[in-house]
Amino acid sequence: MFNSIPYLESLSAYLPKRSKNSSWLRQKHIWFPSLLRKTGGRALKILEIDIYGYGKFENKTFTLDPGSINIFLGHNEAGKSTIQSFIGSMLFGFPAKNSAEKRYEPKQGGKYGGALVIQHEKIGRVRIERIAGKASGDVTVYYEDGSKGSEEDVRKLLAGVDKQRFKAIYSFDVHGLQGVHHVNSESIGRFLFLSSMFGSDAVFKLQSMLEREREQIFKPSGKKPPLNAALQKLKETNGALSEAKKVSSQYGNLLNTRKILEDQHTAISTRESKLGENRRTLERLLSIQPLAREEQYCLSAIDQTESPVSFPQDGLIRMERILNELKPLKSQLSAVQKQEAVLQEELEELQYRPEVLEKEEVVKALTQSFSLYVANLDEHSRQAAEAKGIQDAVLQQLSEHFPALSPKKLLEMDTSYPAREKAKNTADEFQQMLQEKRYLDEQFERSREALEEREGKVKDYEDQLLSPEKRQEMKTQLKKLESINTHALQAEYEENEHMLSALKADREKSVKKARTVNGLMILGGMIGSILFLLWDQYIPAAALLISLLLASFVINQLIKKENPYYDMLKKKQEALKNTFMLHPGEQSGTEKLQELESLLWKDEQMNQLLGIEKSACNQAEKTYERILKKYEEWEQAQFQEEEKAEKVKAELYLPADFPAGSIGDAFDLIAKLKEQVLFLKSKKETILSLQQQIDKYEKEVSVLAGELGLKTINTEAALQEVQGLVEYQKKQKQQRGHIQERLNECKEDIQKLSERICSLEEDMDTLYTAADAEGEEQFRARAEQHAKRKELQQRLEWIQQQLSQKGVQQEEKQLSSSMVHIEETLKDTEEELLSTRREAQSLTRELAAASHTIKELEKSGTYSEWMHQAELEREEAKELARKWAVKTLAGDLLHSAISYNRNVRLPSLIARAENYFLELTGGEYTALYLPEEEDTFLVERRDNLRFFPNELSQATSEQLYVSLRLALAAALQDSSNIPLLIDDSFVHFDRGRSGKMAVILEEISKEHQVIFFTCHESQADRFKSGRRIFMENTAVSST
């Protein structure tokens, strides 16, 4: 709930006179006569802030400048709010522990409190020290003479200003300004109106709260409020009571008496009302009397002021503007004319050849083509070197390998794909024939050797054979021995066993050797076949493969075939074994028998081998004859291939002894040489084209240099000279253009300045003519007279506007200005009003006595019960009415304070706020008005449009609020000149208005100390003077 008591106490200070009801208001703690005491002017300025321990600060001292603005600059949490709270705590005491306000007790312990050193206008230098103790702290005041004081001395030093009034008037921050926009648009004007009188929105909140609480008790058209319900119930009870009153005649007489008394009381009340109306009329006349008299003074002064017949609007300002502009224009004209002459000389000294620049595009083209020219030179050299290398290589190849060929014949030769295939096939076929011959030679040699080997073996076997007679004889002897001696058979058996072992070993060796030969033959045949296939000799490869297969098959058959001698000997051994079984014990003739058997076996073995060798010899003879036949066939084919090769060699200009197998390689070399010759021809064409381009470029450069009068040494040097000449002429042209452009600008400036000077001189003559003046001195005199008269007219207009807004009629103005003793008449009216009120009190006592008698009569029977019920309900209604009256009276007191300030204090305050607002908005808003019977303001813009505060922007509303607060502080300067504490309140102001705000505060700080807190360095920089205190390191600088 909003606490209204402190603000009612503050309001009482602004009431015109102590109310008659102050006795019961004092009982309700609303009336404080001590606040009504007026104190003399007391300028109080803080010299030093000495902090023992408060918030984040410990043992810190800040020195302030009493004659200028003091700026505390620091980032967030640097301690600006702590310093502001410390000043309030030193002057008015520490906040209570259960208060919502911060106490800023040191977190790490230590001494709590500090001191302020102040300079009082009458007393001098005073030190106020407050440390922890009782709730608000123990305070000690130290004077310069060594004496000490207490809390009462602090209150005297502050001239009765308490903490609420200090915060309401002398201390405000950005939250106070932003509070303007927490009020709805309909109430913002009343908010600013009340703030202008009491410094904060507290009165606005109090007025709204009283209205709300009063309506909670009673509403004229309501049913639910308690007083409305109690009155309705009392009305019903009084109806029942009226019926009971009829039983008593005395009661009726008393009622008549009371009615008469009530009528008299009503008449007295009417007279009292009229006297009150007269008093208000006199108060109104008294309030408008200064304005009415000042209006008469202005009218009289205007009549006495001599004014020219006609004077131009803002004539003096216009003349000063013309003079201020005319003098520099003439100086500027002289300077431009001198500059024109200098530029004309520079233009004539320039050497400029336009024909050179006409060739600029040609030079650009040649310059762009220069890299191509260099590239053509390099390419020409490279191509010539390559062509020479190719030509030398071709001629060398032709002389070494093809003496009969020339490059011309080489180009005429057919090197197409069919010709290439023909030469390659001829060479391949010739190589194949040679390969076949080598193969036939090898076969012939092998077959011959094989035949000779077979024939030798046959001869050896025939020499080893027994003659037929010898063989028959040995057989006969063997038969005899076999029939005679078993020992011989045994011996023969053993010998046969030995021979079988030897034959078996020989057979194994022969088989192994045959298989080795067979493997080598197969391997050689495969290698030969692969070579034939690589040489595309498919027929020889197939023949060789078939021959190898046949040979391998024959060898395998020979390996598989059993030796007949070995079989015969084995059979004989079986027979001897059987014989030994028949004659086991016989041993005579064994050796002879064995010998005969061995000889016969060997002879038989040799006979079998002879048969085998003869068969092999026959096979070798057949192979030999077949190879001879192949020789004949090869010779026929070779003859044909040689004729074919000779024809191809003739086509390729090859010598007769050139190897036919190399025809394909020769053809490839000829084709390659032909390609090189063709490539050489292309190279020569390219070289010719490059030479033509080079000659053309050099000719163009030479011709251009000749046209420009340059001597050419070589193409590159000539091009560089041409480029340098063009660039020089371009610079000359550019310089000429700049000079010409500046010269044209000078001429235009001369023309413009001359025209402007003539125009200004014509304007000056026009002003002199309009003011009927012959010169500047006479014009200034007439301007002074006109300004004085205009100032009086403006003052008169403002006064008439104020009177018009108050609704003052002409009769009221005349009456107010003519009445001399309005105050005495007002005093007489108030005394008569007091007498009337005393008479009304006497009638009230008589009415109370009659009512008491009626009550006595009402104590009996039903009438008494109804009367008791009505009395109870009446008391309940009176209690509610008393509460409602308290709220209503408090609202009336508040309204009286507002009315008094509106009529007496507010006009001068509005004038001061108007000056601040005019300066702060840069003349955008020129006047501030107070509409009659409306708790709001009107502001007038320079275009004469008027706005209510709720129609202004946020920043402009805040600027109006600041203007009113500063005006209120200045208005109270005579009674209590306490330093202003401002905490970063102008963040919504633009750059221009922030600068103007700084100028206003600097002006105020000359008479009224200002302490400004901000975290924005840009805000601090807007102050041109003052003492700057940096919060981070407590550094101090003065500007």
LUMKEVEX-786819 format. One record per residue (C-alpha): residue in one letter; x, y, z. Coordinates in steps of 0.25 Angstrom, whole numbers, padded with zeros to 4 digits, always signed. Layout:
BEGIN
AXYZ...
# end
This chain:
BEGIN
M+0000+0000+0000F+0005+0014-0004N+0009+0022+0009S+0001+0035+0008I+0005+0041+0021P+0019+0047+0017Y+0014+0053+0005L+0002+0060+0012E+0012+0065+0022S+0020+0071+0010L+0007+0076+0004S+0004+0084+0016A+0016+0092+0014Y+0010+0098+0002L-0004+0101+0007P-0007+0116+0008K-0012+0116+0023R-0014+0106+0034S-0027+0099+0033K-0037+0100+0045N-0038+0085+0045S-0023+0083+0048S-0026+0078+0062W-0032+0065+0057L-0022+0064+0045R-0011+0065+0055Q-0017+0053+0063K-0016+0045+0049H-0002+0049+0047I-0005+0057+0035W-0002+0071+0040F+0012+0075+0044P+0013+0090+0047S+0028+0089+0048L+0028+0087+0033L+0021+0101+0031R+0033+0109+0037K+0039+0116+0026T+0055+0117+0026G+0064+0127+0021G+0073+0124+0009R+0084+0114+0012A+0093+0110+0001L+0099+0097+0004K+0110+0091-0004I+0118+0078-0002L+0133+0079-0002E+0138+0065+0002I+0132+0051+0002D+0140+0043+0013I+0136+0028+0013Y+0140+0019+0025G+0133+0007+0020Y+0120+0007+0011G+0117-0003+0000K+0130-0007-0008F+0137+0006-0003E+0146+0006+0009N+0155+0018+0013K+0152+0025+0001T+0151+0041-0001F+0146+0049-0012T+0148+0064-0013L+0137+0072-0020D+0137+0086-0027P+0127+0095-0020G+0127+0105-0032S+0125+0096-0044I+0118+0083-0048N+0124+0070-0042I+0124+0058-0051F+0126+0043-0046L+0130+0035-0058G+0130+0020-0057H+0126+0007-0063N+0115-0002-0058E+0117-0006-0043A+0128+0004-0042G+0120+0010-0029K+0113+0022-0035S+0099+0018-0028T+0107+0015-0016I+0113+0029-0015Q+0098+0035-0017S+0093+0026-0006F+0104+0030+0003I+0101+0045+0002G+0086+0042+0005S+0090+0033+0017M+0100+0044+0023L+0089+0054+0022F+0077+0047+0026G+0082+0034+0033F+0084+0020+0029P+0072+0012+0023A+0065+0003+0033K+0068-0012+0033N+0054-0016+0029S+0054-0005+0018A+0054-0009+0003E+0065+0002+0001K+0079-0004+0001R+0088-0001+0014Y+0101-0004+0007E+0108-0010+0019P+0122-0015+0016K+0122-0029+0013Q+0136-0032+0019G+0133-0024+0032G+0140-0012+0036K+0135+0002+0040Y+0121+0005+0034G+0119+0020+0031G+0127+0032+0027A+0126+0047+0027L+0122+0059+0018V+0130+0072+0018I+0120+0083+0014Q+0121+0098+0012H+0109+0106+0018E+0106+0120+0013K+0104+0125+0028I+0111+0116+0037G+0124+0112+0028R+0131+0099+0027V+0124+0087+0034R+0127+0073+0035I+0115+0063+0037E+0120+0049+0042R+0110+0037+0043I+0114+0023+0047A+0107+0010+0051G+0099+0012+0064K+0084+0013+0065A+0075+0010+0054S+0079+0022+0046G+0093+0023+0051D+0100+0032+0061V+0103+0046+0055T+0112+0056+0060V+0113+0070+0054Y+0127+0077+0055Y+0127+0093+0053E+0139+0101+0050D+0140+0107+0064G+0141+0093+0070S+0127+0091+0075K+0119+0079+0072G+0105+0076+0068S+0094+0065+0067E+0083+0061+0058E+0075+0073+0061D+0087+0082+0055V+0087+0073+0042R+0072+0076+0041K+0075+0091+0043L+0086+0091+0033L+0076+0085+0023A+0066+0095+0026G+0055+0085+0029V+0057+0077+0016D+0054+0062+0019K+0058+0050+0011Q+0045+0049+0004R+0046+0063-0001F+0061+0062-0004K+0058+0050-0013A+0046+0057-0019I+0053+0070-0023Y+0068+0069-0022S+0071+0054-0026F+0066+0047-0039D+0071+0037-0049V+0067+0030-0062H+0056+0022-0055G+0050+0035-0050L+0049+0040-0065Q+0045+0026-0070G+0034+0027-0060V+0027+0037-0068H+0024+0026-0078H+0018+0017-0068V+0006+0026-0067N-0005+0025-0077S-0007+0035-0088E-0019+0042-0081S-0012+0044-0068I+0002+0048-0073G-0001+0063-0073R-0006+0062-0058F+0006+0055-0055L+0015+0066-0060F+0007+0076-0054L+0008+0071-0040S+0023+0067-0042S+0025+0082-0046M+0020+0086-0032F+0025+0075-0023G+0037+0069-0030S+0032+0055-0032D+0021+0046-0036A+0017+0043-0021V+0006+0054-0021F+0000+0048-0034K+0000+0034-0027L-0006+0040-0014Q-0017+0047-0022S-0020+0034-0029M-0020+0026-0017L-0029+0035-0009E-0039+0035-0020R-0039+0020-0021E-0040+0018-0006R-0051+0028-0005E-0059+0021-0016Q-0057+0008-0008I-0065+0014+0003F-0076+0021-0004K-0080+0024-0019P-0092+0033-0022S-0098+0023-0031G-0093+0011-0025K-0099-0001-0017K-0088-0010-0013P-0079+0000-0005P-0081-0001+0010L-0086+0013+0012N-0096+0012+0001A-0102-0001+0007A-0102+0005+0021L-0110+0017+0016Q-0120+0008+0009K-0122-0001+0022L-0124+0012+0030K-0134+0017+0020E-0142+0005+0022T-0141+0006+0038N-0145+0020+0038G-0158+0017+0030A-0162+0007+0041L-0158+0017+0051S-0167+0028+0045E-0179+0019+0048A-0176+0018+0062K-0174+0033+0064K-0188+0036+0061V-0192+0031+0075S-0187+0043+0082S-0192+0058+0080Q-0180+0063+0088Y-0171+0056+0079G-0178+0063+0068N-0175+0077+0074L-0161+0073+0076L-0160+0069+0062N-0165+0083+0058T-0155+0090+0067R-0144+0081+0061K-0149+0084+0047I-0149+0099+0050L-0134+0098+0055E-0130+0090+0043D-0136+0101+0034Q-0128+0111+0041H-0116+0103+0041T-0118+0101+0026A-0120+0116+0024I-0107+0119+0032S-0100+0108+0023T-0105+0115+0011R-0099+0129+0016E-0086+0122+0019S-0086+0116+0005K-0088+0130-0001L-0077+0136+0008G-0068+0125+0003E-0071+0128-0011N-0068+0143-0008R-0055+0139-0002R-0051+0130-0014T-0055+0142-0023L-0046+0151-0015E-0035+0141-0016R-0036+0140-0031L-0036+0155-0032L-0023+0156-0023S-0017+0145-0032I-0019+0152-0045Q-0016+0166-0040P-0001+0166-0044L-0004+0161-0058A-0015+0172-0059R-0006+0183-0054E+0005+0178-0063E-0004+0178-0075Q-0007+0193-0072Y+0007+0196-0071C+0010+0189-0085L-0001+0197-0092S+0004+0210-0086A+0018+0207-0090I+0014+0203-0104D+0006+0216-0106Q+0018+0224-0101T+0028+0217-0110E+0031+0223-0124S+0030+0213-0135P+0034+0215-0150V+0023+0216-0160S+0028+0202-0165F+0040+0194-0162P+0044+0181-0169Q+0042+0168-0162D+0055+0164-0155G+0061+0175-0162L+0073+0177-0153I+0076+0162-0154R+0075+0162-0169M+0084+0174-0170E+0095+0168-0161R+0093+0155-0169I+0095+0163-0182L+0107+0170-0177N+0113+0158-0171E+0112+0151-0185L+0116+0163-0193K+0130+0165-0188P+0135+0151-0190L+0129+0150-0203K+0136+0163-0208S+0149+0157-0203Q+0146+0144-0209L+0144+0151-0223S+0157+0158-0222A+0164+0145-0219V+0157+0137-0230Q+0161+0148-0240K+0176+0147-0237Q+0175+0132-0238E+0169+0133-0252A+0180+0141-0257V+0190+0131-0251L+0183+0120-0258Q+0183+0127-0271E+0198+0129-0271E+0200+0114-0268L+0191+0110-0279E+0199+0118-0289E+0212+0112-0285L+0208+0098-0288Q+0214+0090-0300Y+0202+0082-0306R+0202+0074-0319P+0188+0069-0322E+0193+0061-0334V+0201+0052-0325L+0189+0048-0317E+0182+0045-0330K+0191+0034-0332E+0188+0028-0318E+0180+0017-0323V+0190+0013-0333V+0201+0013-0322K+0192+0005-0313A+0190-0005-0324L+0205-0006-0327T+0208-0007-0312Q+0198-0018-0310S+0204-0025-0322F+0218-0023-0317S+0217-0036-0309L+0212-0043-0321Y+0224-0037-0329V+0234-0042-0319A+0227-0056-0318N+0228-0056-0334L+0243-0053-0333D+0245-0064-0323E+0236-0074-0331H+0243-0070-0344S+0257-0073-0338R+0252-0086-0332Q+0245-0091-0344A+0257-0088-0353A+0267-0095-0344E+0257-0107-0343A+0256-0107-0359K+0271-0107-0360G+0272-0118-0351I+0261-0126-0358Q+0267-0124-0372D+0281-0128-0367A+0276-0140-0361V+0268-0144-0373L+0280-0142-0383Q+0289-0150-0374Q+0279-0162-0373L+0278-0161-0389S+0292-0161-0391E+0295-0172-0382H+0284-0182-0385F+0278-0177-0398P+0288-0170-0407A+0279-0172-0419L+0268-0164-0412S+0266-0149-0412P+0256-0141-0404K+0248-0139-0416K+0247-0154-0420L+0244-0157-0405L+0231-0148-0406E+0227-0155-0419M+0228-0169-0412D+0216-0177-0408T+0216-0179-0393S+0202-0183-0392Y+0197-0194-0383P+0196-0204-0395A+0210-0201-0399R+0215-0203-0385E+0208-0216-0384K+0214-0221-0397A+0228-0217-0393K+0226-0223-0379N+0220-0236-0385T+0231-0238-0395A+0242-0236-0384D+0234-0246-0375E+0233-0256-0386F+0247-0255-0389Q+0251-0257-0374Q+0242-0269-0374M+0249-0275-0385L+0262-0273-0379Q+0257-0279-0366E+0251-0291-0373K+0265-0293-0380R+0272-0293-0366Y+0261-0303-0361L+0264-0312-0373D+0279-0311-0371E+0277-0315-0357Q+0268-0327-0361F+0277-0331-0372E+0289-0331-0363R+0282-0339-0352S+0276-0349-0362R+0289-0351-0368E+0296-0354-0355A+0285-0363-0351L+0286-0371-0363E+0301-0372-0362E+0300-0376-0348R+0290-0387-0351E+0298-0393-0362G+0310-0394-0353K+0303-0401-0342V+0297-0411-0353K+0311-0414-0357D+0316-0416-0343Y+0304-0425-0340E+0307-0433-0352D+0322-0435-0349Q+0318-0440-0335L+0309-0451-0340L+0313-0466-0340S+0313-0473-0353P+0301-0482-0355E+0311-0494-0355K+0317-0490-0342R+0303-0487-0336Q+0298-0501-0340E+0311-0508-0334M+0309-0501-0321K+0295-0504-0320T+0298-0519-0322Q+0309-0518-0311L+0299-0512-0302K+0289-0523-0304K+0299-0533-0300L+0304-0525-0288E+0289-0523-0283S+0287-0538-0284I+0300-0542-0278N+0303-0533-0266T+0293-0525-0257H+0305-0517-0251A+0307-0511-0264L+0292-0507-0265Q+0293-0501-0251A+0305-0493-0255E+0298-0489-0268Y+0286-0485-0259E+0295-0476-0250E+0301-0469-0262N+0288-0467-0268E+0283-0460-0256H+0295-0451-0256M+0293-0448-0271L+0278-0445-0268S+0283-0435-0257A+0292-0428-0267L+0282-0427-0278K+0272-0421-0268A+0282-0411-0264D+0285-0408-0279R+0270-0407-0282E+0268-0397-0271K+0279-0388-0275S+0275-0388-0290V+0260-0385-0285K+0265-0373-0277K+0274-0368-0288A+0263-0370-0298R+0253-0362-0289T+0264-0351-0288V+0266-0350-0303N+0251-0350-0305G+0249-0338-0294L+0260-0330-0301M+0254-0332-0315I+0240-0328-0310L+0246-0316-0303G+0254-0312-0315G+0242-0314-0324M+0233-0305-0316I+0244-0294-0316G+0245-0296-0331S+0230-0295-0333I+0229-0283-0324L+0239-0276-0332F+0232-0280-0345L+0219-0275-0340L+0226-0261-0336W+0231-0260-0350D+0217-0263-0355Q+0223-0277-0361Y+0211-0285-0358I+0214-0297-0368P+0228-0299-0363A+0223-0298-0349A+0212-0309-0352A+0222-0318-0359L+0232-0317-0348L+0222-0320-0337I+0216-0332-0345S+0230-0338-0347L+0233-0336-0333L+0221-0343-0329L+0224-0355-0339A+0238-0356-0333S+0233-0356-0319F+0223-0366-0322V+0233-0376-0329I+0243-0374-0317N+0232-0377-0307Q+0228-0390-0315L+0243-0394-0315I+0243-0392-0300K+0231-0400-0298K+0236-0411-0307E+0242-0423-0299N+0256-0428-0303P+0254-0442-0309Y+0267-0447-0304Y+0263-0443-0290D+0250-0451-0292M+0257-0463-0298L+0268-0463-0287K+0257-0462-0277K+0249-0474-0283K+0262-0482-0283Q+0265-0479-0269E+0251-0484-0266A+0254-0497-0273L+0267-0499-0266K+0260-0496-0253N+0250-0507-0256T+0262-0516-0260F+0269-0514-0247M+0257-0518-0240L+0258-0532-0247H+0273-0534-0245P+0276-0526-0232G+0288-0534-0228E+0296-0534-0241Q+0308-0525-0243S+0317-0529-0255G+0319-0521-0268T+0313-0509-0262E+0323-0499-0266K+0323-0504-0280L+0309-0503-0281Q+0308-0489-0275E+0318-0485-0286L+0311-0491-0297E+0298-0485-0292S+0304-0471-0291L+0310-0471-0305L+0297-0475-0311W+0290-0465-0303K+0299-0454-0307D+0298-0458-0321E+0283-0459-0321Q+0283-0445-0314M+0292-0439-0324N+0283-0445-0335Q+0271-0438-0329L+0278-0425-0328L+0282-0426-0342G+0268-0427-0346I+0264-0415-0338E+0276-0406-0344K+0272-0410-0358S+0258-0406-0356A+0263-0393-0350C+0273-0391-0362N+0262-0393-0372Q+0254-0382-0364A+0266-0372-0364E+0267-0375-0380K+0253-0371-0382T+0255-0358-0373Y+0267-0354-0381E+0260-0356-0394R+0248-0347-0389I+0257-0336-0385L+0264-0336-0399K+0251-0334-0405K+0247-0323-0396Y+0260-0316-0401E+0256-0317-0415E+0242-0310-0412W+0249-0299-0403E+0258-0295-0415Q+0246-0293-0424A+0239-0285-0414Q+0252-0277-0411F+0254-0273-0426Q+0240-0267-0426E+0242-0259-0413E+0255-0254-0418E+0248-0249-0431K+0237-0242-0423A+0248-0236-0413E+0256-0230-0425K+0243-0223-0430V+0240-0217-0417K+0255-0212-0415A+0254-0206-0429E+0241-0198-0424L+0248-0193-0412Y+0261-0189-0419L+0269-0200-0411P+0282-0205-0416A+0282-0219-0422D+0290-0225-0410F+0281-0219-0400P+0276-0231-0391A+0262-0235-0394G+0259-0237-0380S+0261-0223-0376I+0251-0217-0387G+0241-0214-0376D+0251-0207-0367A+0255-0199-0380F+0241-0196-0383D+0238-0191-0369L+0250-0182-0369I+0246-0176-0383A+0232-0173-0378K+0238-0166-0366L+0248-0158-0374K+0236-0154-0383E+0228-0150-0371Q+0240-0141-0367V+0241-0135-0381L+0226-0132-0380F+0228-0126-0366L+0240-0118-0371K+0232-0113-0382S+0221-0108-0372K+0232-0102-0364K+0237-0094-0375E+0223-0089-0378T+0221-0085-0364I+0235-0078-0364L+0231-0070-0376S+0217-0066-0370L+0225-0061-0357Q+0235-0053-0365Q+0223-0046-0372Q+0217-0042-0359I+0230-0038-0353D+0233-0029-0366K+0219-0023-0365Y+0220-0019-0351E+0234-0013-0352K+0229-0005-0364E+0217+0000-0356V+0226+0005-0345S+0236+0011-0354V+0225+0019-0362L+0218+0024-0349A+0232+0028-0343G+0235+0036-0356E+0221+0043-0356L+0224+0047-0341G+0238+0052-0345L+0245+0042-0337K+0258+0035-0342T+0257+0020-0341I+0269+0012-0337N+0262-0001-0335T+0247-0005-0334E+0247-0007-0319A+0254+0006-0317A+0245+0014-0327L+0232+0008-0320Q+0237+0012-0306E+0240+0027-0311V+0226+0027-0317Q+0220+0022-0305G+0227+0032-0296L+0223+0044-0306V+0208+0039-0305E+0209+0038-0290Y+0215+0052-0289Q+0205+0058-0298K+0194+0051-0290K+0199+0057-0277Q+0200+0071-0284K+0186+0069-0289Q+0181+0065-0275Q+0188+0077-0269R+0183+0086-0279G+0169+0080-0276H+0171+0082-0261I+0175+0096-0263Q+0164+0099-0273E+0154+0093-0263R+0159+0101-0252L+0159+0114-0261N+0145+0111-0264E+0141+0109-0250C+0148+0122-0247K+0140+0129-0257E+0127+0123-0252D+0131+0127-0238I+0134+0141-0242Q+0120+0142-0249K+0113+0135-0237L+0120+0144-0227S+0118+0157-0235E+0103+0153-0237R+0102+0150-0222I+0109+0163-0218C+0099+0171-0227S+0088+0163-0221L+0092+0166-0207E+0094+0181-0209E+0080+0181-0215D+0075+0174-0203M+0082+0185-0194D+0076+0196-0202T+0062+0189-0201L+0064+0189-0186Y+0068+0204-0185T+0056+0207-0194A+0046+0199-0186A+0051+0205-0172D+0051+0219-0179A+0066+0220-0175E+0077+0227-0182G+0089+0219-0177E+0093+0208-0167E+0093+0216-0155Q+0079+0222-0157F+0074+0208-0160R+0080+0202-0147A+0073+0213-0139R+0060+0210-0145A+0062+0195-0142E+0065+0198-0127Q+0052+0205-0126H+0044+0194-0134A+0050+0183-0125K+0046+0191-0112R+0032+0192-0116K+0031+0178-0121E+0037+0173-0108L+0026+0180-0101Q+0015+0175-0110Q+0020+0161-0108R+0020+0162-0093L+0006+0168-0094E+0001+0157-0103W+0007+0147-0093I+0000+0154-0081Q-0013+0154-0089Q-0012+0140-0093Q-0010+0136-0078L-0022+0144-0074S-0030+0138-0085Q-0026+0124-0081K-0030+0127-0067G-0044+0131-0072V-0042+0146-0067Q-0053+0155-0072Q-0050+0170-0075E-0059+0174-0063E-0050+0165-0054K-0037+0171-0060Q-0043+0185-0058L-0048+0182-0044S-0035+0175-0040S-0026+0186-0045S-0035+0197-0038M-0037+0190-0025V-0026+0195-0015H-0030+0188-0002I-0033+0174-0007E-0025+0167+0004E-0033+0175+0015T-0046+0172+0008L-0042+0157+0008K-0039+0157+0023D-0052+0164+0026T-0059+0153+0018E-0052+0142+0025E-0055+0148+0039E-0070+0148+0035L-0069+0134+0030L-0063+0130+0044S-0075+0137+0051T-0085+0130+0042R-0078+0117+0045R-0079+0120+0061E-0094+0123+0059A-0096+0110+0052Q-0089+0103+0063S-0099+0109+0073L-0110+0104+0065T-0104+0090+0064R-0104+0090+0079E-0119+0094+0080L-0122+0083+0070A-0114+0073+0078A-0123+0076+0090A-0136+0075+0083S-0131+0062+0077H-0127+0057+0091T-0141+0060+0096I-0147+0052+0085K-0138+0041+0088E-0143+0040+0102L-0157+0039+0097E-0153+0028+0088K-0148+0019+0099S-0161+0012+0102G-0169+0001+0094T-0167-0002+0079Y-0163+0012+0076S-0151+0011+0085E-0147-0002+0079W-0148+0003+0065M-0141+0016+0070H-0129+0007+0076Q-0128+0000+0063A-0128+0012+0055E-0117+0018+0064L-0108+0006+0063E-0109+0007+0048R-0107+0022+0048E-0095+0020+0056E-0089+0010+0047A-0093+0019+0035K-0086+0031+0042E-0073+0023+0045L-0073+0019+0030A-0076+0034+0026R-0065+0039+0036K-0055+0030+0028W-0060+0035+0015A-0059+0049+0020V-0045+0047+0024K-0041+0042+0010T-0050+0054+0004L-0043+0064+0014A-0029+0059+0010G-0033+0060-0004D-0038+0074-0002L-0025+0078+0005L-0017+0072-0006H-0026+0080-0016S-0024+0093-0007A-0009+0091-0008I-0010+0089-0023S-0019+0101-0025Y-0010+0110-0016N+0003+0106-0023R-0005+0107-0037N-0009+0121-0034V+0003+0127-0026R+0016+0119-0028L+0013+0112-0042P+0013+0124-0051S+0028+0128-0048L+0032+0113-0048I+0025+0111-0062A+0033+0123-0067R+0046+0117-0062A+0043+0103-0067E+0038+0110-0081N+0052+0116-0082Y+0059+0103-0079F+0050+0095-0089L+0052+0106-0100E+0067+0105-0098L+0067+0089-0097T+0059+0087-0110G+0067+0098-0118G+0055+0107-0119E+0046+0096-0125Y+0036+0098-0114T+0034+0113-0110A+0024+0114-0099L+0018+0106-0087Y+0003+0109-0083L-0005+0105-0071P-0020+0103-0076E-0031+0108-0066E-0037+0097-0057E-0028+0086-0063D-0017+0079-0056T-0008+0078-0068F+0001+0087-0077L+0000+0091-0092V+0013+0093-0100E+0014+0102-0112R+0023+0099-0124R+0030+0109-0132D+0019+0107-0143N+0009+0112-0132L+0003+0098-0131R+0000+0093-0117F+0001+0079-0111F-0003+0072-0098P+0009+0065-0091N+0003+0051-0095E+0004+0056-0110L+0019+0058-0109S+0030+0047-0112Q+0037+0039-0100A+0049+0048-0100T+0042+0061-0101S+0033+0057-0090E+0045+0054-0082Q+0052+0067-0085L+0039+0074-0081Y+0039+0067-0068V+0054+0070-0066S+0051+0085-0068L+0040+0085-0058R+0049+0078-0048L+0060+0088-0050A+0051+0099-0049L+0045+0094-0036A+0059+0093-0030A+0062+0107-0034A+0049+0112-0029L+0052+0106-0015Q+0067+0111-0016D+0063+0123-0006S+0058+0113+0005S+0067+0101+0003N+0079+0101-0007I+0083+0086-0006P+0092+0080-0017L+0085+0073-0029L+0089+0058-0031I+0086+0053-0045D+0089+0039-0049D+0090+0037-0064S+0076+0042-0067F+0078+0047-0081V+0081+0034-0089H+0069+0036-0098F+0073+0050-0102D+0079+0052-0115R+0093+0057-0117G+0088+0072-0119R+0079+0072-0107S+0089+0065-0098G+0099+0076-0101K+0089+0087-0098M+0085+0079-0085A+0100+0080-0081V+0100+0095-0084I+0088+0097-0075L+0094+0088-0064E+0107+0096-0065E+0100+0109-0064I+0092+0104-0052S+0104+0099-0045K+0109+0113-0043E+0099+0116-0033H+0094+0102-0029Q+0104+0090-0027V+0101+0079-0037I+0107+0065-0036F+0105+0057-0048F+0107+0041-0049T+0109+0034-0062C+0115+0022-0069H+0115+0028-0083E+0128+0035-0086S+0121+0042-0097Q+0111+0048-0087A+0123+0053-0079D+0130+0059-0091R+0118+0068-0094F+0122+0077-0081K+0132+0087-0085S+0136+0090-0071G+0135+0084-0057R+0142+0073-0049R+0143+0059-0054I+0144+0048-0044F+0148+0034-0050M+0142+0023-0042E+0151+0012-0046N+0164+0018-0040T+0157+0030-0034A+0166+0039-0043V+0161+0053-0044S+0162+0063-0055S+0157+0077-0057T+0153+0083-0070
# end
